[in-house]
Amino acid sequence: METIKYFDYYKIAGEMNISQDIVNMVEKEVKKEFPDDRMMFELHVMRALKSRYWESVSL
């Protein structure tokens, strides 16, 4: 994945003890929706991690 430019969701994932595998799955899913918009991609990954969306949805 590219370097973070707008929202440091890796820091959030670390603070929430979210595994890299979960982050990778969320990134892959969000990339489908926002393949060409880096800011929206990072924002939605961050929001999905913070909301713990990935716990209730099979990615």
mmCIF file of the N, C-alpha and C atoms, coordinates in Angstrom:
data_MODEL
# 
_entry.id   MODEL 
# 
loop_
_atom_site.group_PDB 
_atom_site.id 
_atom_site.type_symbol 
_atom_site.label_atom_id 
_atom_site.label_alt_id 
_atom_site.label_comp_id 
_atom_site.label_asym_id 
_atom_site.label_entity_id 
_atom_site.label_seq_id 
_atom_site.pdbx_PDB_ins_code 
_atom_site.Cartn_x 
_atom_site.Cartn_y 
_atom_site.Cartn_z 
_atom_site.occupancy 
_atom_site.B_iso_or_equiv 
_atom_site.pdbx_formal_charge 
_atom_site.auth_seq_id 
_atom_site.auth_comp_id 
_atom_site.auth_asym_id 
_atom_site.auth_atom_id 
_atom_site.pdbx_PDB_model_num 
ATOM 1   N N  . MET A 1 1  ? 0.849   -1.180  0.000  1.00 0.00 ? 1  MET A N  1 
ATOM 2   C CA . MET A 1 1  ? 0.000   0.000   0.000  1.00 0.00 ? 1  MET A CA 1 
ATOM 3   C C  . MET A 1 1  ? 0.889   1.235   0.000  1.00 0.00 ? 1  MET A C  1 
ATOM 4   N N  . GLU A 1 2  ? 0.389   2.313   -0.538 1.00 0.00 ? 2  GLU A N  1 
ATOM 5   C CA . GLU A 1 2  ? 1.122   3.569   -0.594 1.00 0.00 ? 2  GLU A CA 1 
ATOM 6   C C  . GLU A 1 2  ? 1.300   4.156   0.801  1.00 0.00 ? 2  GLU A C  1 
ATOM 7   N N  . THR A 1 3  ? 2.164   5.140   0.905  1.00 0.00 ? 3  THR A N  1 
ATOM 8   C CA . THR A 1 3  ? 2.357   5.794   2.195  1.00 0.00 ? 3  THR A CA 1 
ATOM 9   C C  . THR A 1 3  ? 1.129   6.632   2.550  1.00 0.00 ? 3  THR A C  1 
ATOM 10  N N  . ILE A 1 4  ? 0.931   6.839   3.827  1.00 0.00 ? 4  ILE A N  1 
ATOM 11  C CA . ILE A 1 4  ? -0.189  7.628   4.330  1.00 0.00 ? 4  ILE A CA 1 
ATOM 12  C C  . ILE A 1 4  ? 0.050   9.093   3.969  1.00 0.00 ? 4  ILE A C  1 
ATOM 13  N N  . LYS A 1 5  ? -0.999  9.749   3.462  1.00 0.00 ? 5  LYS A N  1 
ATOM 14  C CA . LYS A 1 5  ? -0.881  11.157  3.101  1.00 0.00 ? 5  LYS A CA 1 
ATOM 15  C C  . LYS A 1 5  ? -1.813  12.048  3.914  1.00 0.00 ? 5  LYS A C  1 
ATOM 16  N N  . TYR A 1 6  ? -2.963  11.535  4.308  1.00 0.00 ? 6  TYR A N  1 
ATOM 17  C CA . TYR A 1 6  ? -3.984  12.380  4.922  1.00 0.00 ? 6  TYR A CA 1 
ATOM 18  C C  . TYR A 1 6  ? -4.377  11.939  6.332  1.00 0.00 ? 6  TYR A C  1 
ATOM 19  N N  . PHE A 1 7  ? -4.689  10.670  6.510  1.00 0.00 ? 7  PHE A N  1 
ATOM 20  C CA . PHE A 1 7  ? -5.195  10.164  7.788  1.00 0.00 ? 7  PHE A CA 1 
ATOM 21  C C  . PHE A 1 7  ? -4.350  8.979   8.233  1.00 0.00 ? 7  PHE A C  1 
ATOM 22  N N  . ASP A 1 8  ? -3.710  9.101   9.381  1.00 0.00 ? 8  ASP A N  1 
ATOM 23  C CA . ASP A 1 8  ? -2.812  8.053   9.858  1.00 0.00 ? 8  ASP A CA 1 
ATOM 24  C C  . ASP A 1 8  ? -3.605  6.930   10.535 1.00 0.00 ? 8  ASP A C  1 
ATOM 25  N N  . TYR A 1 9  ? -4.233  6.109   9.715  1.00 0.00 ? 9  TYR A N  1 
ATOM 26  C CA . TYR A 1 9  ? -5.040  5.017   10.263 1.00 0.00 ? 9  TYR A CA 1 
ATOM 27  C C  . TYR A 1 9  ? -4.181  3.881   10.803 1.00 0.00 ? 9  TYR A C  1 
ATOM 28  N N  . TYR A 1 10 ? -2.912  3.815   10.445 1.00 0.00 ? 10 TYR A N  1 
ATOM 29  C CA . TYR A 1 10 ? -2.025  2.807   11.032 1.00 0.00 ? 10 TYR A CA 1 
ATOM 30  C C  . TYR A 1 10 ? -1.821  3.098   12.520 1.00 0.00 ? 10 TYR A C  1 
ATOM 31  N N  . LYS A 1 11 ? -1.709  4.364   12.875 1.00 0.00 ? 11 LYS A N  1 
ATOM 32  C CA . LYS A 1 11 ? -1.570  4.741   14.279 1.00 0.00 ? 11 LYS A CA 1 
ATOM 33  C C  . LYS A 1 11 ? -2.829  4.348   15.047 1.00 0.00 ? 11 LYS A C  1 
ATOM 34  N N  . ILE A 1 12 ? -3.973  4.622   14.472 1.00 0.00 ? 12 ILE A N  1 
ATOM 35  C CA . ILE A 1 12 ? -5.241  4.268   15.108 1.00 0.00 ? 12 ILE A CA 1 
ATOM 36  C C  . ILE A 1 12 ? -5.347  2.762   15.288 1.00 0.00 ? 12 ILE A C  1 
ATOM 37  N N  . ALA A 1 13 ? -4.979  2.015   14.252 1.00 0.00 ? 13 ALA A N  1 
ATOM 38  C CA . ALA A 1 13 ? -5.018  0.551   14.331 1.00 0.00 ? 13 ALA A CA 1 
ATOM 39  C C  . ALA A 1 13 ? -4.107  0.055   15.456 1.00 0.00 ? 13 ALA A C  1 
ATOM 40  N N  . GLY A 1 14 ? -2.939  0.663   15.582 1.00 0.00 ? 14 GLY A N  1 
ATOM 41  C CA . GLY A 1 14 ? -2.019  0.277   16.646 1.00 0.00 ? 14 GLY A CA 1 
ATOM 42  C C  . GLY A 1 14 ? -2.587  0.567   18.026 1.00 0.00 ? 14 GLY A C  1 
ATOM 43  N N  . GLU A 1 15 ? -3.176  1.748   18.170 1.00 0.00 ? 15 GLU A N  1 
ATOM 44  C CA . GLU A 1 15 ? -3.764  2.132   19.457 1.00 0.00 ? 15 GLU A CA 1 
ATOM 45  C C  . GLU A 1 15 ? -4.940  1.230   19.835 1.00 0.00 ? 15 GLU A C  1 
ATOM 46  N N  . MET A 1 16 ? -5.647  0.721   18.824 1.00 0.00 ? 16 MET A N  1 
ATOM 47  C CA . MET A 1 16 ? -6.807  -0.136  19.070 1.00 0.00 ? 16 MET A CA 1 
ATOM 48  C C  . MET A 1 16 ? -6.444  -1.620  19.056 1.00 0.00 ? 16 MET A C  1 
ATOM 49  N N  . ASN A 1 17 ? -5.166  -1.922  18.897 1.00 0.00 ? 17 ASN A N  1 
ATOM 50  C CA . ASN A 1 17 ? -4.677  -3.305  18.833 1.00 0.00 ? 17 ASN A CA 1 
ATOM 51  C C  . ASN A 1 17 ? -5.352  -4.102  17.721 1.00 0.00 ? 17 ASN A C  1 
ATOM 52  N N  . ILE A 1 18 ? -5.506  -3.478  16.561 1.00 0.00 ? 18 ILE A N  1 
ATOM 53  C CA . ILE A 1 18 ? -6.083  -4.140  15.390 1.00 0.00 ? 18 ILE A CA 1 
ATOM 54  C C  . ILE A 1 18 ? -4.937  -4.737  14.589 1.00 0.00 ? 18 ILE A C  1 
ATOM 55  N N  . SER A 1 19 ? -5.057  -5.997  14.251 1.00 0.00 ? 19 SER A N  1 
ATOM 56  C CA . SER A 1 19 ? -3.973  -6.687  13.549 1.00 0.00 ? 19 SER A CA 1 
ATOM 57  C C  . SER A 1 19 ? -3.786  -6.151  12.135 1.00 0.00 ? 19 SER A C  1 
ATOM 58  N N  . GLN A 1 20 ? -2.591  -6.344  11.611 1.00 0.00 ? 20 GLN A N  1 
ATOM 59  C CA . GLN A 1 20 ? -2.277  -5.918  10.243 1.00 0.00 ? 20 GLN A CA 1 
ATOM 60  C C  . GLN A 1 20 ? -3.149  -6.659  9.240  1.00 0.00 ? 20 GLN A C  1 
ATOM 61  N N  . ASP A 1 21 ? -3.513  -7.896  9.536  1.00 0.00 ? 21 ASP A N  1 
ATOM 62  C CA . ASP A 1 21 ? -4.391  -8.653  8.640  1.00 0.00 ? 21 ASP A CA 1 
ATOM 63  C C  . ASP A 1 21 ? -5.751  -7.980  8.499  1.00 0.00 ? 21 ASP A C  1 
ATOM 64  N N  . ILE A 1 22 ? -6.290  -7.496  9.602  1.00 0.00 ? 22 ILE A N  1 
ATOM 65  C CA . ILE A 1 22 ? -7.584  -6.787  9.564  1.00 0.00 ? 22 ILE A CA 1 
ATOM 66  C C  . ILE A 1 22 ? -7.439  -5.497  8.773  1.00 0.00 ? 22 ILE A C  1 
ATOM 67  N N  . VAL A 1 23 ? -6.357  -4.743  9.033  1.00 0.00 ? 23 VAL A N  1 
ATOM 68  C CA . VAL A 1 23 ? -6.126  -3.496  8.293  1.00 0.00 ? 23 VAL A CA 1 
ATOM 69  C C  . VAL A 1 23 ? -6.042  -3.786  6.798  1.00 0.00 ? 23 VAL A C  1 
ATOM 70  N N  . ASN A 1 24 ? -5.333  -4.831  6.431  1.00 0.00 ? 24 ASN A N  1 
ATOM 71  C CA . ASN A 1 24 ? -5.202  -5.187  5.014  1.00 0.00 ? 24 ASN A CA 1 
ATOM 72  C C  . ASN A 1 24 ? -6.558  -5.525  4.397  1.00 0.00 ? 24 ASN A C  1 
ATOM 73  N N  . MET A 1 25 ? -7.385  -6.255  5.134  1.00 0.00 ? 25 MET A N  1 
ATOM 74  C CA . MET A 1 25 ? -8.715  -6.610  4.614  1.00 0.00 ? 25 MET A CA 1 
ATOM 75  C C  . MET A 1 25 ? -9.583  -5.364  4.432  1.00 0.00 ? 25 MET A C  1 
ATOM 76  N N  . VAL A 1 26 ? -9.535  -4.458  5.406  1.00 0.00 ? 26 VAL A N  1 
ATOM 77  C CA . VAL A 1 26 ? -10.319 -3.230  5.300  1.00 0.00 ? 26 VAL A CA 1 
ATOM 78  C C  . VAL A 1 26 ? -9.812  -2.396  4.128  1.00 0.00 ? 26 VAL A C  1 
ATOM 79  N N  . GLU A 1 27 ? -8.501  -2.276  3.993  1.00 0.00 ? 27 GLU A N  1 
ATOM 80  C CA . GLU A 1 27 ? -7.929  -1.524  2.868  1.00 0.00 ? 27 GLU A CA 1 
ATOM 81  C C  . GLU A 1 27 ? -8.391  -2.090  1.531  1.00 0.00 ? 27 GLU A C  1 
ATOM 82  N N  . LYS A 1 28 ? -8.361  -3.387  1.412  1.00 0.00 ? 28 LYS A N  1 
ATOM 83  C CA . LYS A 1 28 ? -8.763  -4.036  0.157  1.00 0.00 ? 28 LYS A CA 1 
ATOM 84  C C  . LYS A 1 28 ? -10.225 -3.739  -0.169 1.00 0.00 ? 28 LYS A C  1 
ATOM 85  N N  . GLU A 1 29 ? -11.073 -3.819  0.842  1.00 0.00 ? 29 GLU A N  1 
ATOM 86  C CA . GLU A 1 29 ? -12.500 -3.570  0.640  1.00 0.00 ? 29 GLU A CA 1 
ATOM 87  C C  . GLU A 1 29 ? -12.765 -2.111  0.268  1.00 0.00 ? 29 GLU A C  1 
ATOM 88  N N  . VAL A 1 30 ? -12.131 -1.200  0.972  1.00 0.00 ? 30 VAL A N  1 
ATOM 89  C CA . VAL A 1 30 ? -12.350 0.230   0.710  1.00 0.00 ? 30 VAL A CA 1 
ATOM 90  C C  . VAL A 1 30 ? -11.771 0.630   -0.645 1.00 0.00 ? 30 VAL A C  1 
ATOM 91  N N  . LYS A 1 31 ? -10.677 0.010   -1.048 1.00 0.00 ? 31 LYS A N  1 
ATOM 92  C CA . LYS A 1 31 ? -10.047 0.326   -2.343 1.00 0.00 ? 31 LYS A CA 1 
ATOM 93  C C  . LYS A 1 31 ? -11.005 0.070   -3.501 1.00 0.00 ? 31 LYS A C  1 
ATOM 94  N N  . LYS A 1 32 ? -11.913 -0.891  -3.332 1.00 0.00 ? 32 LYS A N  1 
ATOM 95  C CA . LYS A 1 32 ? -12.912 -1.172  -4.375 1.00 0.00 ? 32 LYS A CA 1 
ATOM 96  C C  . LYS A 1 32 ? -13.823 0.036   -4.591 1.00 0.00 ? 32 LYS A C  1 
ATOM 97  N N  . GLU A 1 33 ? -14.140 0.742   -3.515 1.00 0.00 ? 33 GLU A N  1 
ATOM 98  C CA . GLU A 1 33 ? -15.031 1.901   -3.595 1.00 0.00 ? 33 GLU A CA 1 
ATOM 99  C C  . GLU A 1 33 ? -14.324 3.167   -4.026 1.00 0.00 ? 33 GLU A C  1 
ATOM 100 N N  . PHE A 1 34 ? -13.074 3.316   -3.616 1.00 0.00 ? 34 PHE A N  1 
ATOM 101 C CA . PHE A 1 34 ? -12.335 4.544   -3.883 1.00 0.00 ? 34 PHE A CA 1 
ATOM 102 C C  . PHE A 1 34 ? -10.967 4.222   -4.500 1.00 0.00 ? 34 PHE A C  1 
ATOM 103 N N  . PRO A 1 35 ? -10.947 3.683   -5.708 1.00 0.00 ? 35 PRO A N  1 
ATOM 104 C CA . PRO A 1 35 ? -9.671  3.281   -6.295 1.00 0.00 ? 35 PRO A CA 1 
ATOM 105 C C  . PRO A 1 35 ? -8.770  4.458   -6.698 1.00 0.00 ? 35 PRO A C  1 
ATOM 106 N N  . ASP A 1 36 ? -9.350  5.614   -6.941 1.00 0.00 ? 36 ASP A N  1 
ATOM 107 C CA . ASP A 1 36 ? -8.568  6.736   -7.458 1.00 0.00 ? 36 ASP A CA 1 
ATOM 108 C C  . ASP A 1 36 ? -8.578  7.973   -6.571 1.00 0.00 ? 36 ASP A C  1 
ATOM 109 N N  . ASP A 1 37 ? -9.130  7.863   -5.384 1.00 0.00 ? 37 ASP A N  1 
ATOM 110 C CA . ASP A 1 37 ? -9.206  9.018   -4.495 1.00 0.00 ? 37 ASP A CA 1 
ATOM 111 C C  . ASP A 1 37 ? -8.539  8.668   -3.168 1.00 0.00 ? 37 ASP A C  1 
ATOM 112 N N  . ARG A 1 38 ? -7.278  9.042   -3.038 1.00 0.00 ? 38 ARG A N  1 
ATOM 113 C CA . ARG A 1 38 ? -6.476  8.661   -1.879 1.00 0.00 ? 38 ARG A CA 1 
ATOM 114 C C  . ARG A 1 38 ? -7.063  9.204   -0.571 1.00 0.00 ? 38 ARG A C  1 
ATOM 115 N N  . MET A 1 39 ? -7.515  10.453  -0.575 1.00 0.00 ? 39 MET A N  1 
ATOM 116 C CA . MET A 1 39 ? -8.046  11.030  0.656  1.00 0.00 ? 39 MET A CA 1 
ATOM 117 C C  . MET A 1 39 ? -9.310  10.304  1.117  1.00 0.00 ? 39 MET A C  1 
ATOM 118 N N  . MET A 1 40 ? -10.227 10.040  0.199  1.00 0.00 ? 40 MET A N  1 
ATOM 119 C CA . MET A 1 40 ? -11.455 9.330   0.566  1.00 0.00 ? 40 MET A CA 1 
ATOM 120 C C  . MET A 1 40 ? -11.143 7.904   1.005  1.00 0.00 ? 40 MET A C  1 
ATOM 121 N N  . PHE A 1 41 ? -10.185 7.275   0.347  1.00 0.00 ? 41 PHE A N  1 
ATOM 122 C CA . PHE A 1 41 ? -9.764  5.926   0.715  1.00 0.00 ? 41 PHE A CA 1 
ATOM 123 C C  . PHE A 1 41 ? -9.282  5.906   2.167  1.00 0.00 ? 41 PHE A C  1 
ATOM 124 N N  . GLU A 1 42 ? -8.342  6.797   2.495  1.00 0.00 ? 42 GLU A N  1 
ATOM 125 C CA . GLU A 1 42 ? -7.793  6.820   3.851  1.00 0.00 ? 42 GLU A CA 1 
ATOM 126 C C  . GLU A 1 42 ? -8.859  7.175   4.877  1.00 0.00 ? 42 GLU A C  1 
ATOM 127 N N  . LEU A 1 43 ? -9.725  8.117   4.557  1.00 0.00 ? 43 LEU A N  1 
ATOM 128 C CA . LEU A 1 43 ? -10.793 8.507   5.472  1.00 0.00 ? 43 LEU A CA 1 
ATOM 129 C C  . LEU A 1 43 ? -11.707 7.332   5.787  1.00 0.00 ? 43 LEU A C  1 
ATOM 130 N N  . HIS A 1 44 ? -12.106 6.589   4.761  1.00 0.00 ? 44 HIS A N  1 
ATOM 131 C CA . HIS A 1 44 ? -13.027 5.478   4.979  1.00 0.00 ? 44 HIS A CA 1 
ATOM 132 C C  . HIS A 1 44 ? -12.362 4.292   5.668  1.00 0.00 ? 44 HIS A C  1 
ATOM 133 N N  . VAL A 1 45 ? -11.083 4.069   5.416  1.00 0.00 ? 45 VAL A N  1 
ATOM 134 C CA . VAL A 1 45 ? -10.363 3.025   6.164  1.00 0.00 ? 45 VAL A CA 1 
ATOM 135 C C  . VAL A 1 45 ? -10.330 3.412   7.638  1.00 0.00 ? 45 VAL A C  1 
ATOM 136 N N  . MET A 1 46 ? -9.980  4.664   7.925  1.00 0.00 ? 46 MET A N  1 
ATOM 137 C CA . MET A 1 46 ? -9.926  5.128   9.302  1.00 0.00 ? 46 MET A CA 1 
ATOM 138 C C  . MET A 1 46 ? -11.291 4.986   9.978  1.00 0.00 ? 46 MET A C  1 
ATOM 139 N N  . ARG A 1 47 ? -12.342 5.397   9.310  1.00 0.00 ? 47 ARG A N  1 
ATOM 140 C CA . ARG A 1 47 ? -13.681 5.317   9.891  1.00 0.00 ? 47 ARG A CA 1 
ATOM 141 C C  . ARG A 1 47 ? -14.091 3.864   10.143 1.00 0.00 ? 47 ARG A C  1 
ATOM 142 N N  . ALA A 1 48 ? -13.770 2.974   9.211  1.00 0.00 ? 48 ALA A N  1 
ATOM 143 C CA . ALA A 1 48 ? -14.118 1.560   9.387  1.00 0.00 ? 48 ALA A CA 1 
ATOM 144 C C  . ALA A 1 48 ? -13.372 0.964   10.574 1.00 0.00 ? 48 ALA A C  1 
ATOM 145 N N  . LEU A 1 49 ? -12.111 1.325   10.725 1.00 0.00 ? 49 LEU A N  1 
ATOM 146 C CA . LEU A 1 49 ? -11.344 0.811   11.859 1.00 0.00 ? 49 LEU A CA 1 
ATOM 147 C C  . LEU A 1 49 ? -11.883 1.352   13.175 1.00 0.00 ? 49 LEU A C  1 
ATOM 148 N N  . LYS A 1 50 ? -12.122 2.659   13.247 1.00 0.00 ? 50 LYS A N  1 
ATOM 149 C CA . LYS A 1 50 ? -12.602 3.270   14.492 1.00 0.00 ? 50 LYS A CA 1 
ATOM 150 C C  . LYS A 1 50 ? -13.991 2.774   14.883 1.00 0.00 ? 50 LYS A C  1 
ATOM 151 N N  . SER A 1 51 ? -14.828 2.485   13.901 1.00 0.00 ? 51 SER A N  1 
ATOM 152 C CA . SER A 1 51 ? -16.184 2.039   14.210 1.00 0.00 ? 51 SER A CA 1 
ATOM 153 C C  . SER A 1 51 ? -16.249 0.546   14.530 1.00 0.00 ? 51 SER A C  1 
ATOM 154 N N  . ARG A 1 52 ? -15.127 -0.135  14.316 1.00 0.00 ? 52 ARG A N  1 
ATOM 155 C CA . ARG A 1 52 ? -15.045 -1.588  14.503 1.00 0.00 ? 52 ARG A CA 1 
ATOM 156 C C  . ARG A 1 52 ? -16.011 -2.313  13.562 1.00 0.00 ? 52 ARG A C  1 
ATOM 157 N N  . TYR A 1 53 ? -16.296 -1.692  12.444 1.00 0.00 ? 53 TYR A N  1 
ATOM 158 C CA . TYR A 1 53 ? -17.147 -2.240  11.389 1.00 0.00 ? 53 TYR A CA 1 
ATOM 159 C C  . TYR A 1 53 ? -16.727 -3.654  11.003 1.00 0.00 ? 53 TYR A C  1 
ATOM 160 N N  . TRP A 1 54 ? -15.451 -3.878  10.930 1.00 0.00 ? 54 TRP A N  1 
ATOM 161 C CA . TRP A 1 54 ? -14.903 -5.155  10.507 1.00 0.00 ? 54 TRP A CA 1 
ATOM 162 C C  . TRP A 1 54 ? -15.266 -6.301  11.448 1.00 0.00 ? 54 TRP A C  1 
ATOM 163 N N  . GLU A 1 55 ? -15.663 -6.006  12.674 1.00 0.00 ? 55 GLU A N  1 
ATOM 164 C CA . GLU A 1 55 ? -16.064 -7.080  13.611 1.00 0.00 ? 55 GLU A CA 1 
ATOM 165 C C  . GLU A 1 55 ? -17.389 -7.701  13.243 1.00 0.00 ? 55 GLU A C  1 
ATOM 166 N N  . SER A 1 56 ? -18.277 -6.907  12.653 1.00 0.00 ? 56 SER A N  1 
ATOM 167 C CA . SER A 1 56 ? -19.626 -7.387  12.370 1.00 0.00 ? 56 SER A CA 1 
ATOM 168 C C  . SER A 1 56 ? -19.842 -7.802  10.921 1.00 0.00 ? 56 SER A C  1 
ATOM 169 N N  . VAL A 1 57 ? -18.855 -7.560  10.080 1.00 0.00 ? 57 VAL A N  1 
ATOM 170 C CA . VAL A 1 57 ? -18.998 -7.847  8.653  1.00 0.00 ? 57 VAL A CA 1 
ATOM 171 C C  . VAL A 1 57 ? -17.890 -8.791  8.220  1.00 0.00 ? 57 VAL A C  1 
ATOM 172 N N  . SER A 1 58 ? -18.262 -9.777  7.462  1.00 0.00 ? 58 SER A N  1 
ATOM 173 C CA . SER A 1 58 ? -17.271 -10.704 6.914  1.00 0.00 ? 58 SER A CA 1 
ATOM 174 C C  . SER A 1 58 ? -16.655 -10.070 5.680  1.00 0.00 ? 58 SER A C  1 
ATOM 175 N N  . LEU A 1 59 ? -15.409 -9.620  5.807  1.00 0.00 ? 59 LEU A N  1 
ATOM 176 C CA . LEU A 1 59 ? -14.709 -9.004  4.683  1.00 0.00 ? 59 LEU A CA 1 
ATOM 177 C C  . LEU A 1 59 ? -14.112 -10.105 3.881  1.00 0.00 ? 59 LEU A C  1 
# 
